[in-house]
Structure formats: C-alpha cells, structure tokens
Amino acid sequence: MAGKTVTRAQLAEAVYQQVGLSRSESAELVDAILEEISESLVREGTVKISSFGTFLVRHKGQRIGRNPKTGEEVPILPRRVLVFRPSQALRARLNRGRG
Amino acid sequence: MTRSELIKRLAEANPHLYQRDVERIVSTVFDTISAALERGDRVELRGFGAFSVRQRAARTGRNPRTGQEVHVPDKRVPYFKSGKELRERLNQDA
C-alpha cells in the first residue's frame, strides 16, 4: 500500500480537470455532494450510490460499558452509527488482476 | 437517496449547469475515490469521513451446502470511518 492520502482538494482538482468548471466552483460542488449525502443520512438514513456503495445509519441500543481505567460501570447511551457497505463493483476493483 | 436522486438535487441547486455536467461531476468524485482505494491510498474528507483499504488474510472456508472446505484467498476490502462532525449530526437529537 502506497500510503498517500487523497483529500477534498484532489477531488476538486479531478472535477476541474474532467468537467472544466472553475477551480472554486469545482471545490464547491465536491462540498455540495458531501453535504447532500450527509443531509440525506440525517433525514432518511440511507444513501445508495450505484457501483460505489451504500451508506446506512444503524441504531445501537443502550448497553453497559466499563471505564477501562477505573473498572467503573457506565451506561453507553443509544446512538446512531454510520456504516458503509461497498458495492460488488468496488470490492472487485480493489482485487482486480489478482488471484 | 440514490445516485440519480443526488444528481437531481445537485442539478436543482445549480440551475446554471447542464444535467450531463452534474452527472460527470458525481461520477468523477466517486471514480476518483475508487481509483485512490485501488492504489491503496487513503481518502480523507474532513467532517465527512475517511475511506481506507484493509487487508483480509487468506482463510479456509466451508461451502455451507456441501460442507466441503474451500480456500478463500487474501483480499483487500474498502473501509469507511465516519468523521466527527457527521457522527455528531447523526446523534444531535439523541
């Protein structure tokens, strides 16, 4: 694994190169995509991007945890967690040309 | 929300863009993330979350129907960890 990190800036650069909008508008659209996904997850709990994957919100019930330092029992409150299920296409892409 | 609904919402919010440009923008973003993961790179989107690649070791599985042992080769799987801001937004009212 190469260990490089891709950020919003590189996504905006790719949009700039591929679509030909200005750099600032490309950056705004990358942010708009992530914001639409976030809002939908808060509102509806699922976002399905074909050939990429599905984001879904899972509800976790309350359970008893323990402070590892003191051993004291503390309740872990019910909460929502986000999981990503990669599509078959993305899974296959990561293992392409192997085995 | 699906990919096509995402495109529709972005097109409505950006009436000066052609629909085909919006489609292209959405494809470019997800293709760029996928290509990075294929190279083994991390994708860190501050406030939203981070995608990374995890290595799964080879193992011996079993065909649940026949009970026969099968070799499952090692593989790479995409992994996503939600960002702090998004996690907080999901739990705001909780």
N, CA and C atoms of all chains as a GROMACS GRO file, in nm:
protein
  579
    1MET      N    1   0.083  -0.120   0.000
    1MET     CA    2   0.000   0.000   0.000
    1MET      C    3   0.087   0.125   0.000
    2ALA      N    4   0.051   0.218  -0.086
    2ALA     CA    5   0.133   0.335  -0.108
    2ALA      C    6   0.133   0.428   0.013
    3GLY      N    7   0.017   0.443   0.079
    3GLY     CA    8   0.011   0.526   0.197
    3GLY      C    9  -0.004   0.674   0.169
    4LYS      N   10  -0.049   0.711   0.051
    4LYS     CA   11  -0.078   0.851   0.022
    4LYS      C   12  -0.220   0.882   0.066
    5THR      N   13  -0.249   1.011   0.085
    5THR     CA   14  -0.384   1.049   0.125
    5THR      C   15  -0.444   1.146   0.025
    6VAL      N   16  -0.565   1.112  -0.020
    6VAL     CA   17  -0.642   1.196  -0.110
    6VAL      C   18  -0.741   1.278  -0.026
    7THR      N   19  -0.751   1.407  -0.055
    7THR     CA   20  -0.840   1.494   0.023
    7THR      C   21  -0.941   1.563  -0.070
    8ARG      N   22  -1.024   1.648  -0.009
    8ARG     CA   23  -1.121   1.726  -0.088
    8ARG      C   24  -1.053   1.801  -0.201
    9ALA      N   25  -0.931   1.851  -0.174
    9ALA     CA   26  -0.859   1.931  -0.274
    9ALA      C   27  -0.833   1.850  -0.401
   10GLN      N   28  -0.793   1.722  -0.385
   10GLN     CA   29  -0.768   1.638  -0.504
   10GLN      C   30  -0.897   1.603  -0.577
   11LEU      N   31  -1.006   1.586  -0.501
   11LEU     CA   32  -1.135   1.558  -0.568
   11LEU      C   33  -1.177   1.680  -0.650
   12ALA      N   34  -1.158   1.799  -0.592
   12ALA     CA   35  -1.192   1.922  -0.663
   12ALA      C   36  -1.105   1.938  -0.788
   13GLU      N   37  -0.977   1.903  -0.776
   13GLU     CA   38  -0.886   1.912  -0.890
   13GLU      C   39  -0.931   1.817  -1.003
   14ALA      N   40  -0.974   1.695  -0.964
   14ALA     CA   41  -1.022   1.598  -1.064
   14ALA      C   42  -1.146   1.651  -1.136
   15VAL      N   43  -1.237   1.715  -1.061
   15VAL     CA   44  -1.358   1.773  -1.122
   15VAL      C   45  -1.318   1.886  -1.216
   16TYR      N   46  -1.223   1.968  -1.171
   16TYR     CA   47  -1.173   2.079  -1.255
   16TYR      C   48  -1.116   2.026  -1.387
   17GLN      N   49  -1.036   1.919  -1.380
   17GLN     CA   50  -0.974   1.862  -1.500
   17GLN      C   51  -1.076   1.797  -1.592
   18GLN      N   52  -1.173   1.725  -1.532
   18GLN     CA   53  -1.265   1.644  -1.611
   18GLN      C   54  -1.382   1.724  -1.668
   19VAL      N   55  -1.429   1.823  -1.594
   19VAL     CA   56  -1.554   1.888  -1.631
   19VAL      C   57  -1.533   2.029  -1.684
   20GLY      N   58  -1.424   2.092  -1.645
   20GLY     CA   59  -1.394   2.223  -1.699
   20GLY      C   60  -1.467   2.339  -1.632
   21LEU      N   61  -1.512   2.318  -1.507
   21LEU     CA   62  -1.562   2.432  -1.429
   21LEU      C   63  -1.440   2.504  -1.370
   22SER      N   64  -1.462   2.620  -1.310
   22SER     CA   65  -1.350   2.688  -1.244
   22SER      C   66  -1.307   2.605  -1.123
   23ARG      N   67  -1.187   2.636  -1.075
   23ARG     CA   68  -1.137   2.562  -0.957
   23ARG      C   69  -1.227   2.583  -0.836
   24SER      N   70  -1.273   2.709  -0.816
   24SER     CA   71  -1.352   2.734  -0.695
   24SER      C   72  -1.490   2.668  -0.706
   25GLU      N   73  -1.547   2.670  -0.828
   25GLU     CA   74  -1.677   2.604  -0.842
   25GLU      C   75  -1.665   2.452  -0.828
   26SER      N   76  -1.554   2.397  -0.878
   26SER     CA   77  -1.530   2.253  -0.864
   26SER      C   78  -1.526   2.216  -0.716
   27ALA      N   79  -1.456   2.297  -0.637
   27ALA     CA   80  -1.446   2.272  -0.493
   27ALA      C   81  -1.582   2.282  -0.426
   28GLU      N   82  -1.662   2.382  -0.470
   28GLU     CA   83  -1.796   2.398  -0.411
   28GLU      C   84  -1.884   2.277  -0.441
   29LEU      N   85  -1.871   2.221  -0.561
   29LEU     CA   86  -1.955   2.106  -0.596
   29LEU      C   87  -1.915   1.980  -0.520
   30VAL      N   88  -1.784   1.962  -0.497
   30VAL     CA   89  -1.741   1.848  -0.414
   30VAL      C   90  -1.804   1.861  -0.276
   31ASP      N   91  -1.798   1.982  -0.218
   31ASP     CA   92  -1.859   2.005  -0.087
   31ASP      C   93  -2.010   1.982  -0.092
   32ALA      N   94  -2.074   2.025  -0.202
   32ALA     CA   95  -2.220   2.010  -0.214
   32ALA      C   96  -2.260   1.862  -0.217
   33ILE      N   97  -2.179   1.779  -0.285
   33ILE     CA   98  -2.208   1.635  -0.290
   33ILE      C   99  -2.202   1.576  -0.150
   34LEU      N  100  -2.095   1.607  -0.076
   34LEU     CA  101  -2.080   1.551   0.059
   34LEU      C  102  -2.189   1.603   0.152
   35GLU      N  103  -2.230   1.730   0.131
   35GLU     CA  104  -2.336   1.787   0.214
   35GLU      C  105  -2.472   1.722   0.184
   36GLU      N  106  -2.502   1.698   0.056
   36GLU     CA  107  -2.629   1.631   0.020
   36GLU      C  108  -2.634   1.491   0.082
   37ILE      N  109  -2.522   1.420   0.075
   37ILE     CA  110  -2.517   1.285   0.132
   37ILE      C  111  -2.539   1.293   0.284
   38SER      N  112  -2.470   1.386   0.350
   38SER     CA  113  -2.483   1.399   0.496
   38SER      C  114  -2.626   1.432   0.536
   39GLU      N  115  -2.687   1.527   0.465
   39GLU     CA  116  -2.825   1.566   0.497
   39GLU      C  117  -2.921   1.450   0.478
   40SER      N  118  -2.902   1.375   0.369
   40SER     CA  119  -2.989   1.260   0.343
   40SER      C  120  -2.975   1.154   0.451
   41LEU      N  121  -2.852   1.134   0.499
   41LEU     CA  122  -2.831   1.034   0.603
   41LEU      C  123  -2.901   1.075   0.732
   42VAL      N  124  -2.895   1.204   0.765
   42VAL     CA  125  -2.962   1.253   0.885
   42VAL      C  126  -3.114   1.236   0.869
   43ARG      N  127  -3.166   1.270   0.750
   43ARG     CA  128  -3.310   1.266   0.725
   43ARG      C  129  -3.365   1.126   0.702
   44GLU      N  130  -3.301   1.049   0.613
   44GLU     CA  131  -3.359   0.923   0.567
   44GLU      C  132  -3.281   0.799   0.608
   45GLY      N  133  -3.155   0.815   0.646
   45GLY     CA  134  -3.079   0.701   0.693
   45GLY      C  135  -3.011   0.613   0.590
   46THR      N  136  -3.037   0.632   0.460
   46THR     CA  137  -2.963   0.554   0.360
   46THR      C  138  -2.931   0.637   0.237
   47VAL      N  139  -2.812   0.615   0.185
   47VAL     CA  140  -2.773   0.675   0.057
   47VAL      C  141  -2.706   0.566  -0.024
   48LYS      N  142  -2.763   0.539  -0.141
   48LYS     CA  143  -2.710   0.430  -0.224
   48LYS      C  144  -2.651   0.488  -0.352
   49ILE      N  145  -2.520   0.473  -0.367
   49ILE     CA  146  -2.451   0.521  -0.486
   49ILE      C  147  -2.414   0.399  -0.569
   50SER      N  148  -2.484   0.378  -0.680
   50SER     CA  149  -2.462   0.257  -0.760
   50SER      C  150  -2.317   0.250  -0.805
   51SER      N  151  -2.266   0.129  -0.812
   51SER     CA  152  -2.128   0.094  -0.847
   51SER      C  153  -2.022   0.152  -0.752
   52PHE      N  154  -2.067   0.211  -0.641
   52PHE     CA  155  -1.973   0.256  -0.538
   52PHE      C  156  -2.005   0.189  -0.404
   53GLY      N  157  -2.124   0.216  -0.351
   53GLY     CA  158  -2.161   0.153  -0.225
   53GLY      C  159  -2.279   0.222  -0.159
   54THR      N  160  -2.319   0.169  -0.045
   54THR     CA  161  -2.434   0.221   0.029
   54THR      C  162  -2.389   0.267   0.168
   55PHE      N  163  -2.431   0.390   0.204
   55PHE     CA  164  -2.410   0.439   0.340
   55PHE      C  165  -2.540   0.415   0.414
   56LEU      N  166  -2.532   0.353   0.532
   56LEU     CA  167  -2.654   0.341   0.611
   56LEU      C  168  -2.632   0.364   0.758
   57VAL      N  169  -2.738   0.420   0.818
   57VAL     CA  170  -2.733   0.455   0.960
   57VAL      C  171  -2.792   0.340   1.039
   58ARG      N  172  -2.715   0.290   1.135
   58ARG     CA  173  -2.763   0.182   1.222
   58ARG      C  174  -2.790   0.239   1.360
   59HIS      N  175  -2.895   0.186   1.423
   59HIS     CA  176  -2.930   0.232   1.557
   59HIS      C  177  -2.878   0.132   1.659
   60LYS      N  178  -2.799   0.180   1.753
   60LYS     CA  179  -2.744   0.094   1.856
   60LYS      C  180  -2.818   0.120   1.987
   61GLY      N  181  -2.858   0.016   2.053
   61GLY     CA  182  -2.929   0.031   2.179
   61GLY      C  183  -2.834   0.063   2.293
   62GLN      N  184  -2.890   0.095   2.409
   62GLN     CA  185  -2.806   0.122   2.525
   62GLN      C  186  -2.740  -0.006   2.573
   63ARG      N  187  -2.616   0.003   2.618
   63ARG     CA  188  -2.551  -0.113   2.680
   63ARG      C  189  -2.460  -0.064   2.792
   64ILE      N  190  -2.419  -0.159   2.874
   64ILE     CA  191  -2.334  -0.123   2.987
   64ILE      C  192  -2.187  -0.135   2.946
   65GLY      N  193  -2.115  -0.027   2.959
   65GLY     CA  194  -1.972  -0.031   2.932
   65GLY      C  195  -1.897  -0.018   3.062
   66ARG      N  196  -1.767  -0.011   3.051
   66ARG     CA  197  -1.685  -0.003   3.172
   66ARG      C  198  -1.572   0.096   3.146
   67ASN      N  199  -1.548   0.181   3.240
   67ASN     CA  200  -1.431   0.268   3.229
   67ASN      C  201  -1.308   0.179   3.247
   68PRO      N  202  -1.227   0.163   3.141
   68PRO     CA  203  -1.116   0.067   3.149
   68PRO      C  204  -1.014   0.105   3.256
   69LYS      N  205  -1.008   0.231   3.293
   69LYS     CA  206  -0.909   0.275   3.392
   69LYS      C  207  -0.955   0.244   3.534
   70THR      N  208  -1.083   0.275   3.562
   70THR     CA  209  -1.132   0.259   3.699
   70THR      C  210  -1.213   0.133   3.720
   71GLY      N  211  -1.257   0.068   3.609
   71GLY     CA  212  -1.340  -0.051   3.621
   71GLY      C  213  -1.484  -0.018   3.652
   72GLU      N  214  -1.514   0.110   3.661
   72GLU     CA  215  -1.648   0.155   3.695
   72GLU      C  216  -1.746   0.130   3.581
   73GLU      N  217  -1.866   0.082   3.613
   73GLU     CA  218  -1.967   0.060   3.510
   73GLU      C  219  -2.031   0.192   3.468
   74VAL      N  220  -2.038   0.215   3.338
   74VAL     CA  221  -2.105   0.336   3.288
   74VAL      C  222  -2.197   0.297   3.173
   75PRO      N  223  -2.318   0.353   3.168
   75PRO     CA  224  -2.407   0.320   3.057
   75PRO      C  225  -2.358   0.385   2.928
   76ILE      N  226  -2.357   0.309   2.817
   76ILE     CA  227  -2.330   0.368   2.686
   76ILE      C  228  -2.467   0.396   2.625
   77LEU      N  229  -2.494   0.522   2.601
   77LEU     CA  230  -2.627   0.564   2.558
   77LEU      C  231  -2.660   0.515   2.418
   78PRO      N  232  -2.789   0.501   2.384
   78PRO     CA  233  -2.827   0.463   2.248
   78PRO      C  234  -2.771   0.565   2.151
   79ARG      N  235  -2.723   0.520   2.038
   79ARG     CA  236  -2.667   0.616   1.943
   79ARG      C  237  -2.681   0.564   1.802
   80ARG      N  238  -2.655   0.650   1.707
   80ARG     CA  239  -2.662   0.613   1.566
   80ARG      C  240  -2.520   0.604   1.512
   81VAL      N  241  -2.492   0.496   1.440
   81VAL     CA  242  -2.360   0.483   1.378
   81VAL      C  243  -2.377   0.467   1.228
   82LEU      N  244  -2.279   0.517   1.154
   82LEU     CA  245  -2.284   0.513   1.009
   82LEU      C  246  -2.197   0.399   0.959
   83VAL      N  247  -2.252   0.314   0.874
   83VAL     CA  248  -2.170   0.210   0.813
   83VAL      C  249  -2.173   0.225   0.661
   84PHE      N  250  -2.066   0.181   0.597
   84PHE     CA  251  -2.055   0.185   0.452
   84PHE      C  252  -2.044   0.042   0.402
   85ARG      N  253  -2.136   0.005   0.314
   85ARG     CA  254  -2.128  -0.128   0.250
   85ARG      C  255  -2.081  -0.108   0.107
   86PRO      N  256  -1.956  -0.146   0.078
   86PRO     CA  257  -1.907  -0.126  -0.059
   86PRO      C  258  -1.982  -0.214  -0.158
   87SER      N  259  -2.001  -0.164  -0.280
   87SER     CA  260  -2.069  -0.242  -0.383
   87SER      C  261  -1.978  -0.355  -0.430
   88GLN      N  262  -2.037  -0.453  -0.495
   88GLN     CA  263  -1.957  -0.562  -0.554
   88GLN      C  264  -1.855  -0.506  -0.652
   89ALA      N  265  -1.896  -0.403  -0.727
   89ALA     CA  266  -1.807  -0.345  -0.827
   89ALA      C  267  -1.682  -0.286  -0.761
   90LEU      N  268  -1.700  -0.215  -0.649
   90LEU     CA  269  -1.585  -0.155  -0.581
   90LEU      C  270  -1.498  -0.263  -0.518
   91ARG      N  271  -1.561  -0.364  -0.456
   91ARG     CA  272  -1.484  -0.475  -0.399
   91ARG      C  273  -1.399  -0.543  -0.506
   92ALA      N  274  -1.462  -0.566  -0.623
   92ALA     CA  275  -1.391  -0.634  -0.732
   92ALA      C  276  -1.275  -0.548  -0.780
   93ARG      N  277  -1.299  -0.415  -0.786
   93ARG     CA  278  -1.197  -0.324  -0.836
   93ARG      C  279  -1.071  -0.327  -0.749
   94LEU      N  280  -1.089  -0.341  -0.618
   94LEU     CA  281  -0.974  -0.344  -0.528
   94LEU      C  282  -0.894  -0.474  -0.538
   95ASN      N  283  -0.953  -0.576  -0.600
   95ASN     CA  284  -0.885  -0.706  -0.608
   95ASN      C  285  -0.860  -0.747  -0.752
   96ARG      N  286  -0.870  -0.648  -0.840
   96ARG     CA  287  -0.855  -0.672  -0.983
   96ARG      C  288  -0.713  -0.718  -1.014
   97GLY      N  289  -0.704  -0.813  -1.108
   97GLY     CA  290  -0.572  -0.856  -1.154
   97GLY      C  291  -0.496  -0.938  -1.051
   98ARG      N  292  -0.569  -0.994  -0.953
   98ARG     CA  293  -0.504  -1.080  -0.854
   98ARG      C  294  -0.577  -1.211  -0.849
   99GLY      N  295  -0.508  -1.312  -0.795
   99GLY     CA  296  -0.568  -1.444  -0.773
   99GLY      C  297  -0.627  -1.500  -0.899
  100MET      N  298  -3.166   0.806  -0.048
  100MET     CA  299  -3.129   0.877  -0.169
  100MET      C  300  -3.040   0.786  -0.255
  101THR      N  301  -3.062   0.791  -0.384
  101THR     CA  302  -2.981   0.713  -0.478
  101THR      C  303  -2.890   0.807  -0.556
  102ARG      N  304  -2.802   0.748  -0.638
  102ARG     CA  305  -2.713   0.829  -0.721
  102ARG      C  306  -2.793   0.924  -0.811
  103SER      N  307  -2.902   0.873  -0.872
  103SER     CA  308  -2.979   0.959  -0.964
  103SER      C  309  -3.052   1.070  -0.889
  104GLU      N  310  -3.098   1.040  -0.766
  104GLU     CA  311  -3.161   1.146  -0.685
  104GLU      C  312  -3.059   1.252  -0.643
  105LEU      N  313  -2.937   1.207  -0.614
  105LEU     CA  314  -2.830   1.300  -0.579
  105LEU      C  315  -2.804   1.395  -0.697
  106ILE      N  316  -2.798   1.339  -0.817
  106ILE     CA  317  -2.775   1.420  -0.938
  106ILE      C  318  -2.888   1.520  -0.956
  107LYS      N  319  -3.010   1.473  -0.933
  107LYS     CA  320  -3.126   1.560  -0.949
  107LYS      C  321  -3.122   1.678  -0.850
  108ARG      N  322  -3.090   1.649  -0.726
  108ARG     CA  323  -3.084   1.756  -0.625
  108ARG      C  324  -2.974   1.857  -0.656
  109LEU      N  325  -2.858   1.806  -0.699
  109LEU     CA  326  -2.748   1.898  -0.733
  109LEU      C  327  -2.784   1.984  -0.854
  110ALA      N  328  -2.852   1.922  -0.950
  110ALA     CA  329  -2.892   1.997  -1.071
  110ALA      C  330  -2.992   2.106  -1.035
  111GLU      N  331  -3.084   2.076  -0.942
  111GLU     CA  332  -3.182   2.176  -0.899
  111GLU      C  333  -3.116   2.292  -0.825
  112ALA      N  334  -3.013   2.259  -0.746
  112ALA     CA  335  -2.944   2.363  -0.669
  112ALA      C  336  -2.847   2.444  -0.756
  113ASN      N  337  -2.815   2.391  -0.876
  113ASN     CA  338  -2.720   2.458  -0.966
  113ASN      C  339  -2.779   2.469  -1.106
  114PRO      N  340  -2.884   2.552  -1.122
  114PRO     CA  341  -2.957   2.557  -1.249
  114PRO      C  342  -2.872   2.605  -1.367
  115HIS      N  343  -2.756   2.666  -1.339
  115HIS     CA  344  -2.670   2.712  -1.449
  115HIS      C  345  -2.587   2.598  -1.509
  116LEU      N  346  -2.590   2.479  -1.447
  116LEU     CA  347  -2.513   2.366  -1.500
  116LEU      C  348  -2.602   2.274  -1.583
  117TYR      N  349  -2.543   2.216  -1.687
  117TYR     CA  350  -2.615   2.115  -1.763
  117TYR      C  351  -2.622   1.988  -1.680
  118GLN      N  352  -2.733   1.915  -1.698
  118GLN     CA  353  -2.751   1.787  -1.627
  118GLN      C  354  -2.633   1.694  -1.654
  119ARG      N  355  -2.585   1.693  -1.778
  119ARG     CA  356  -2.475   1.599  -1.809
  119ARG      C  357  -2.346   1.639  -1.738
  120ASP      N  358  -2.328   1.768  -1.711
  120ASP     CA  359  -2.212   1.810  -1.633
  120ASP      C  360  -2.224   1.763  -1.488
  121VAL      N  361  -2.346   1.774  -1.433
  121VAL     CA  362  -2.367   1.729  -1.295
  121VAL      C  363  -2.340   1.579  -1.285
  122GLU      N  364  -2.388   1.503  -1.386
  122GLU     CA  365  -2.362   1.358  -1.388
  122GLU      C  366  -2.212   1.331  -1.389
  123ARG      N  367  -2.142   1.410  -1.468
  123ARG     CA  368  -1.998   1.394  -1.481
  123ARG      C  369  -1.924   1.428  -1.352
  124ILE      N  370  -1.971   1.531  -1.284
  124ILE     CA  371  -1.910   1.572  -1.156
  124ILE      C  372  -1.924   1.460  -1.054
  125VAL      N  373  -2.047   1.405  -1.044
  125VAL     CA  374  -2.074   1.299  -0.946
  125VAL      C  375  -1.988   1.175  -0.980
  126SER      N  376  -1.984   1.137  -1.107
  126SER     CA  377  -1.902   1.020  -1.146
  126SER      C  378  -1.756   1.043  -1.116
  127THR      N  379  -1.708   1.164  -1.145
  127THR     CA  380  -1.566   1.195  -1.123
  127THR      C  381  -1.530   1.180  -0.976
  128VAL      N  382  -1.617   1.231  -0.888
  128VAL     CA  383  -1.588   1.223  -0.745
  128VAL      C  384  -1.578   1.077  -0.699
  129PHE      N  385  -1.678   0.994  -0.735
  129PHE     CA  386  -1.674   0.856  -0.686
  129PHE      C  387  -1.567   0.774  -0.758
  130ASP      N  388  -1.540   0.804  -0.885
  130ASP     CA  389  -1.431   0.735  -0.956
  130ASP      C  390  -1.296   0.769  -0.896
  131THR      N  391  -1.278   0.895  -0.858
  131THR     CA  392  -1.150   0.938  -0.801
  131THR      C  393  -1.127   0.869  -0.666
  132ILE      N  394  -1.234   0.858  -0.586
  132ILE     CA  395  -1.222   0.787  -0.458
  132ILE      C  396  -1.189   0.640  -0.484
  133SER      N  397  -1.261   0.577  -0.578
  133SER     CA  398  -1.239   0.434  -0.608
  133SER      C  399  -1.097   0.410  -0.657
  134ALA      N  400  -1.049   0.499  -0.747
  134ALA     CA  401  -0.914   0.483  -0.802
  134ALA      C  402  -0.808   0.494  -0.692
  135ALA      N  403  -0.831   0.588  -0.599
  135ALA     CA  404  -0.736   0.603  -0.487
  135ALA      C  405  -0.731   0.476  -0.404
  136LEU      N  406  -0.847   0.418  -0.375
  136LEU     CA  407  -0.852   0.296  -0.294
  136LEU      C  408  -0.787   0.181  -0.370
  137GLU      N  409  -0.806   0.179  -0.501
  137GLU     CA  410  -0.744   0.073  -0.583
  137GLU      C  411  -0.591   0.081  -0.574
  138ARG      N  412  -0.538   0.204  -0.564
  138ARG     CA  413  -0.393   0.222  -0.550
  138ARG      C  414  -0.346   0.191  -0.407
  139GLY      N  415  -0.443   0.175  -0.316
  139GLY     CA  416  -0.408   0.152  -0.176
  139GLY      C  417  -0.397   0.280  -0.096
  140ASP      N  418  -0.438   0.393  -0.155
  140ASP     CA  419  -0.434   0.521  -0.085
  140ASP      C  420  -0.554   0.537   0.007
  141ARG      N  421  -0.540   0.630   0.100
  141ARG     CA  422  -0.650   0.669   0.190
  141ARG      C  423  -0.721   0.789   0.129
  142VAL      N  424  -0.849   0.805   0.159
  142VAL     CA  425  -0.922   0.924   0.115
  142VAL      C  426  -0.983   0.986   0.240
  143GLU      N  427  -0.936   1.108   0.273
  143GLU     CA  428  -0.978   1.170   0.397
  143GLU      C  429  -1.060   1.295   0.366
  144LEU      N  430  -1.188   1.292   0.400
  144LEU     CA  431  -1.277   1.403   0.371
  144LEU      C  432  -1.322   1.463   0.504
  145ARG      N  433  -1.249   1.565   0.546
  145ARG     CA  434  -1.268   1.627   0.677
  145ARG      C  435  -1.415   1.660   0.704
  146GLY      N  436  -1.464   1.615   0.818
  146GLY     CA  437  -1.603   1.642   0.855
  146GLY      C  438  -1.699   1.536   0.809
  147PHE      N  439  -1.661   1.464   0.702
  147PHE     CA  440  -1.749   1.361   0.646
  147PHE      C  441  -1.703   1.222   0.689
  148GLY      N  442  -1.577   1.191   0.658
  148GLY     CA  443  -1.524   1.062   0.697
  148GLY      C  444  -1.403   1.024   0.615
  149ALA      N  445  -1.349   0.906   0.639
  149ALA     CA  446  -1.228   0.862   0.568
  149ALA      C  447  -1.246   0.720   0.515
  150PHE      N  448  -1.205   0.702   0.390
  150PHE     CA  449  -1.204   0.569   0.329
  150PHE      C  450  -1.062   0.516   0.334
  151SER      N  451  -1.048   0.387   0.364
  151SER     CA  452  -0.916   0.325   0.360
  151SER      C  453  -0.932   0.182   0.311
  152VAL      N  454  -0.819   0.114   0.294
  152VAL     CA  455  -0.822  -0.024   0.245
  152VAL      C  456  -0.770  -0.114   0.355
  153ARG      N  457  -0.844  -0.220   0.383
  153ARG     CA  458  -0.798  -0.316   0.483
  153ARG      C  459  -0.768  -0.448   0.415
  154GLN      N  460  -0.663  -0.512   0.465
  154GLN     CA  461  -0.620  -0.639   0.409
  154GLN      C  462  -0.684  -0.753   0.488
  155ARG      N  463  -0.748  -0.846   0.418
  155ARG     CA  464  -0.801  -0.965   0.486
  155ARG      C  465  -0.714  -1.085   0.450
  156ALA      N  466  -0.672  -1.158   0.551
  156ALA     CA  467  -0.584  -1.274   0.528
  156ALA      C  468  -0.661  -1.387   0.459
  157ALA      N  469  -0.588  -1.473   0.392
  157ALA     CA  470  -0.648  -1.593   0.332
  157ALA      C  471  -0.701  -1.681   0.444
  158ARG      N  472  -0.806  -1.755   0.416
  158ARG     CA  473  -0.860  -1.844   0.519
  158ARG      C  474  -0.923  -1.965   0.452
  159THR      N  475  -0.949  -2.066   0.533
  159THR     CA  476  -1.019  -2.183   0.480
  159THR      C  477  -1.165  -2.171   0.516
  160GLY      N  478  -1.248  -2.161   0.413
  160GLY     CA  479  -1.391  -2.152   0.437
  160GLY      C  480  -1.457  -2.285   0.412
  161ARG      N  481  -1.588  -2.286   0.421
  161ARG     CA  482  -1.661  -2.409   0.401
  161ARG      C  483  -1.784  -2.378   0.316
  162ASN      N  484  -1.810  -2.457   0.219
  162ASN     CA  485  -1.934  -2.443   0.143
  162ASN      C  486  -2.048  -2.484   0.235
  163PRO      N  487  -2.136  -2.392   0.269
  163PRO     CA  488  -2.240  -2.423   0.370
  163PRO      C  489  -2.335  -2.534   0.323
  164ARG      N  490  -2.345  -2.552   0.193
  164ARG     CA  491  -2.438  -2.652   0.142
  164ARG      C  492  -2.377  -2.793   0.148
  165THR      N  493  -2.252  -2.804   0.104
  165THR     CA  494  -2.191  -2.937   0.095
  165THR      C  495  -2.098  -2.967   0.212
  166GLY      N  496  -2.060  -2.863   0.288
  166GLY     CA  497  -1.968  -2.884   0.398
  166GLY      C  498  -1.824  -2.897   0.353
  167GLN      N  499  -1.802  -2.887   0.223
  167GLN     CA  500  -1.666  -2.903   0.171
  167GLN      C  501  -1.579  -2.782   0.201
  168GLU      N  502  -1.453  -2.806   0.236
  168GLU     CA  503  -1.361  -2.696   0.263
  168GLU      C  504  -1.319  -2.628   0.133
  169VAL      N  505  -1.315  -2.495   0.136
  169VAL     CA  506  -1.266  -2.420   0.020
  169VAL      C  507  -1.165  -2.316   0.066
  170HIS      N  508  -1.066  -2.294  -0.018
  170HIS     CA  509  -0.965  -2.194   0.014
  170HIS      C  510  -1.015  -2.057  -0.028
  171VAL      N  511  -1.018  -1.962   0.066
  171VAL     CA  512  -1.056  -1.825   0.033
  171VAL      C  513  -0.928  -1.742   0.032
  172PRO      N  514  -0.886  -1.690  -0.084
  172PRO     CA  515  -0.758  -1.617  -0.090
  172PRO      C  516  -0.764  -1.484  -0.014
  173ASP      N  517  -0.647  -1.429   0.017
  173ASP     CA  518  -0.644  -1.299   0.083
  173ASP      C  519  -0.703  -1.194  -0.010
  174LYS      N  520  -0.759  -1.091   0.048
  174LYS     CA  521  -0.821  -0.987  -0.035
  174LYS      C  522  -0.815  -0.852   0.034
  175ARG      N  523  -0.841  -0.749  -0.047
  175ARG     CA  524  -0.844  -0.612   0.005
  175ARG      C  525  -0.989  -0.566   0.009
  176VAL      N  526  -1.030  -0.505   0.120
  176VAL     CA  527  -1.168  -0.456   0.130
  176VAL      C  528  -1.168  -0.307   0.165
  177PRO      N  529  -1.261  -0.232   0.104
  177PRO     CA  530  -1.272  -0.091   0.138
  177PRO      C  531  -1.334  -0.076   0.277
  178TYR      N  532  -1.289   0.027   0.350
  178TYR     CA  533  -1.341   0.053   0.484
  178TYR      C  534  -1.368   0.202   0.498
  179PHE      N  535  -1.479   0.236   0.563
  179PHE     CA  536  -1.514   0.376   0.584
  179PHE      C  537  -1.534   0.403   0.732
  180LYS      N  538  -1.473   0.511   0.779
  180LYS     CA  539  -1.496   0.554   0.917
  180LYS      C  540  -1.556   0.693   0.912
  181SER      N  541  -1.671   0.711   0.973
  181SER     CA  542  -1.739   0.841   0.966
  181SER      C  543  -1.659   0.946   1.042
  182GLY      N  544  -1.669   1.070   0.996
  182GLY     CA  545  -1.598   1.181   1.060
  182GLY      C  546  -1.674   1.232   1.182
  183LYS      N  547  -1.602   1.305   1.267
  183LYS     CA  548  -1.658   1.352   1.393
  183LYS      C  549  -1.783   1.437   1.371
  184GLU      N  550  -1.774   1.531   1.277
  184GLU     CA  551  -1.885   1.624   1.256
  184GLU      C  552  -2.012   1.550   1.211
  185LEU      N  553  -1.996   1.455   1.118
  185LEU     CA  554  -2.112   1.380   1.068
  185LEU      C  555  -2.170   1.291   1.179
  186ARG      N  556  -2.081   1.228   1.257
  186ARG     CA  557  -2.128   1.145   1.370
  186ARG      C  558  -2.211   1.229   1.466
  187GLU      N  559  -2.164   1.351   1.492
  187GLU     CA  560  -2.238   1.438   1.585
  187GLU      C  561  -2.372   1.479   1.525
  188ARG      N  562  -2.374   1.506   1.395
  188ARG     CA  563  -2.500   1.544   1.331
  188ARG      C  564  -2.602   1.431   1.337
  189LEU      N  565  -2.554   1.307   1.323
  189LEU     CA  566  -2.645   1.192   1.326
  189LEU      C  567  -2.703   1.171   1.465
  190ASN      N  568  -2.636   1.223   1.567
  190ASN     CA  569  -2.679   1.199   1.705
  190ASN      C  570  -2.728   1.324   1.776
  191GLN      N  571  -2.752   1.429   1.700
  191GLN     CA  572  -2.789   1.558   1.757
  191GLN      C  573  -2.910   1.552   1.851
  192ASP      N  574  -3.015   1.483   1.807
  192ASP     CA  575  -3.138   1.482   1.885
  192ASP      C  576  -3.140   1.366   1.984
  193ALA      N  577  -3.038   1.280   1.981
  193ALA     CA  578  -3.041   1.160   2.066
  193ALA      C  579  -2.998   1.191   2.209
   0.00000   0.00000   0.00000
